Amino acid sequence: MRRRVPPIHFDGHRLRALRQQRGLRVEDVAAISGITARHIWRLEAGNRSRVAAVTLARIALALDTSVDYLLGLTDDPNPPNRAG
């Protein structure tokens, strides 16, 4: 029997809270990640429940967190040790 993975949805509130906690403006995250400020605003507003993996990875790197945290799979905003 195959195990089903529950649906995973991006929650922009977590992104906004972490960005603010880090003391960054949307424009700062945009400049660091290479993603437009407009797209980040849409993500934070909850207008996008599905987000490309590369977008999540770039935002996670910009905020020094993990994709798992942004997706709500962990409550620890500190990223695991990254290689090199």
N, C-alpha and C positions, 0 to 999 in steps of 0.2 A: 504494500500500500504506500502510495506517495504522500509525503507530508506537504501540505500547502503553506506557503509563506503568506502571512497576512499583508494586506495592502499597506504600502508605505507612502505617506504624503508629506510634502514639505510644508512646514508651518513658518510663515514669515515673521510671526511675533517673536520667535526665538532668535531669529537673525537680527531683528531690530534691537532687542534687549541686549544681546551680546555686543553689537556694534556700539551702542550707547555706553555700555559698561567699559568698553575698551577706549572710550573717549574719541571715537571717530565719527566724522560726518559721512553721509552717503557719498559725497564727492571724494572723500579720502579713500573709501573702499573701492570706488570706481577706478580711481587712479592706480591703486595698488594692484587690483585684480584684472584690469583691462576690460571690465564689463561696464556698460553704460550706467550712469546714475539713474536714468529713467527705468532701466530694467530692474535695478536693485530696489527702487521705490515700489515698483509693481510687485516684486517678490515680498517685500515687507508688508505691503497692503493686503497680501493674501490673494492677489489676482492670478497667481500661478500655482496650481497644486502639483504640477509635474514640472520638474526642472532637469535640464540636461546634466549628466554626471560631470562633465567638464566645467560647467558653470558652478556647480556646488563645490568642486575641488578648488577652483580659483578663489571663490569666496572664503572657503575654509582656510586656505593658505593666507589670504589677506587678513583674516581675523585671528590667525594663530589658534585654530581649533580643528576639529575633525568633521568630516562629512557626517559621521554617525551622530555627532552632537546636533548638527543642523537638521538632521532628519528625525531627531527625538529618539534615537536608538540607544543613547546613553545620556545621562544627566551630568556627565563630567565634561566641562568645556575645554579642559586641558588636553591637547593632542598627545597621542602616544609618541614615543621617541621616533623621529624620522631618520631614515638612512641618509647619510651624507648631505 
